[in-house]
């Protein structure tokens, strides 16, 4: 009898263990979420060819570089387990993470690393994803799990270039990265359908903590007017980059609204080749008369952050708070400066704005009224996005424009290089030898401290020279159905799915 | 009949060639560049030049146009710049969506407006006429997209008969797909129903006051017999023409309604392709719409022959 009792007890124990294992297994969430995004994902699936900020924003979950940014703007190891930088800052040695796998189940090898680095740095005969990688002089495989990258000249921002989706590690065996999407991130790509959706699924063999929600569908919602209705109706659970108007339509009972910033430098960019704008008095007068706070009140209910120069607050150490108050509104001073300039009676100008960005169009409307106070008669010309790219950005055939400029990576370089006189993307035709010198000093600095000092100097020059009328880093609203929680903003244009969890 | 078809066919080809040329020309003249759209603002000049070469955008305008025309005749519309897949496969699903939506809307128009039109004509001045006529007036004056928003709000948010934006592909759930399309179809159909009722009623009343109707009355026909045997046949002709026009218009109105109901149809892809300068897609789609409209007008003509033996084509 005792034997039977023991046997039953043992069986029960075994059963409990098995069942426990089952429940434990089921504890991994099998839920799904649908996230509304405003633009279609029509880019190449090759991370090294991705162009649109909106594409990279969500593929941040699929691809990882040797290192990646975290939500505080720090650079943390990803595919590489650790990184060592030599004393002369010219050699970076990466150790491959042990046991890391691609989405197709294959282990990441040192050959994949070598192949990827050569591919995105343009060393395989193709184009580098960023001119910063032209600085790579050698890529050497040291052992089965160690690889080193040598630079021609020291660059304190080198790791931040490696932390972008454009510098992702992809398998060498994938012959068609354009259409077959394999990465190492916490989510794997499943499918996409033009103008309908993009589907991701949690990658259960991810090396890190990974995501909570199993299935993620990004629904393309091109019609801004129906987004709030779709949220309320339950077709989408979450939506990023909402406008003030959309946010206000939502029922606070059902949605959590997160407020952050878009990580853009929104400004009235001035074409310095256009006659009145080559006069510093005119530019300063315009800065004194333009009230960023009034614009924020009108465009986004007072939300947003003042900037004062071409650096936005999430850039942390490069951002100089004091620059935001240099041009506090002072109409008398503005009038004085105008009187000193060659245009005491004001002049006519055109603000060209891309019509698809409601915030920029609204900003231009407020600016028009503010500029009228000092006799500047601004007219607004709305153009479609492709025309804007062609005429304003590439053709530099415009007088002024309102736009938000973003950063490709977390180095100040990404925001400041375009104002050097020789830069190919210097669409404002800004030309200041003092700026060029400070910028060169920053780029050639061997230590981070000196680089930061000179980058801040650059930012100060842009401010004191009133290169443009700097306005704000636009506010960004994210709405999530209360069934979910845990969105977090990044200092870059990134949506991290692993932070989102189902409310138990 | 054979001669007529040949004539129509030649006309169709000429129309399509003119349309395609106009679109080609417009795309040549407007600013913007598909290459820049694809590569983004940080593209190097070398990459831009390479892609331009790949897409053949360096060739002279007329040469490109003739190459394109040649493609059409071999039913090859090329590859979408934006998506990198063939235009035909890109548009296939969209065509099915719009065709289903338009056909459903058309069926709704015919099924509702004919009986109601005849009924109100028969009971002019009665209570039903007094109720239907003002409703009709209201339905006619509300644009489809406003109606779309009202329908979404009432049936989607308040009554929860459908989930706004909850479109499902016909590949995953065909009946769910049809069910979802009922709502945009009604938004498309309601203003047209109102117009049809009014037109049909007017025509019936006009025909009924003509000499032949009075004669038929004199010969002892009752109102119902007269209406169905004599008057309706004549009164229905202008309505058939009108329905042909509606069918063509459904595709165009559909572009707006799609946006309201978030249906990923031809309209969304057309607007998107125009803004990204995805020329092959725009060209193929506009040609298809032109073709569709011509085919509808042809079908309308044939129906005329069937209804009215006096008409010869």
Interface residues (C-beta under 8 A of the other chain):
Chain A: X40 X42 X44 X51 X52 X127 X130 X131 X178 X179 X193 X194 X195 X196 X219 X220 X221 X222 X223 X225 X226 X229 X230 X232 X233 X234 X235 X236 X356 X383 X384 X385 X386 X387 X389 X390 X391 X393 X394 X408 X425
Chain B: X30 X31 X32 X33 X36 X37 X38 X39 X40 X41 X42 X43 X44 X46 X47 X82 X83 X84 X90 X152 X153 X156 X157 X163 X164 X165 X166 X167 X169 X259 X260 X261 X262 X264 X268 X269 X271 X272 X275 X276 X277
